[in-house]
Amino acid sequence: MEIKANGGFIYTCGGTMKGRNGSIESPGFPYGYPNGANCTWVIVGEEGSRIQLMFLSFAIEEEYDFLSLYDGHPHPANFRTR
């Protein structure tokens, strides 16, 4: 999905992951992703379960890209790391 904003395009992606395992890839992986990509993934585990994240390949453009992790809804009180 592309949304036009301020004369440019913002590429949105993401979704909800449920189940015991899965993988998440950025658009265009293993090559570069589109400028303005905004991907939000929600990982849902069973009540009382733990979620383990393992990064096999991870690269961001410093000062432009980031990864934020929340325990629950994306709210400052649930923020874990960036």
N, C-alpha and C positions, 0 to 999 in steps of 0.2 A: 504494500500500500504506500502511495506517495501522497503527501499533503503539501500544497504550495503555501509557503509562509515567507513574507518579506522578500519576495522576488526569487527565492530559492526553493528547493525541495527538501523536505524532511522525510526520510525513509523510516517507516515504523515497522517493527517486527516484534516477535515474542509469542507468548502464549502461557498456558498452564500445563505443568508436568505433574503427573500422578503415577504412582506405581513404585516398584522396588528399585528400578534403575532407568537411566535414559541419558541422552547426550544433548547438549545445546551447542549450536554453531551459529556464528554470525553470517549474515548474507554474504555470499561470494566466497566463503571459506573453502580452501585454504588461501585464497588470494585476498586482496584488499576488499574492504566493505565500502558501501557508498558514503560519500560525505553527508553529514547530517543524519546519519543512522541513529535511531532512538529505539533501542530494544529493551523490553521489559518482560522478564520471565518470572512466573510465580511457581514455586516448587511446593507442592502440598504433600505432607507426610501424615501417616496415621497418628492419632492422638498418643502422645508419650514417646513417639519414635524420634530417632536422631537422623539428621540429614548430613551426609558427608559430600563435600565438593572436592573434586580432583581436577586440576587443570593440566591437560596434556600439552596444550599449546595456548599461549596467551600473550598478546602484544597489544599495547595501546599507544596512542599518540599523546605524549606528555603535554599537559596544559589544555588538551581538548577532550580527551576521553577519560572515562572513569568507570569503576565498578562499585556499586553500593550494595551492601547486604543488610537486610532487615529481618528481624525475628517477629513475624506478624505483618500487619499492614504497613505500608511505607509511611511511617509517622516518626518524627524525631525521637520519641520515647522508645521506639523499637529499633533504632539505628544501631548497627553493630560495627561496621567498618566501611572504609572507602579507600 
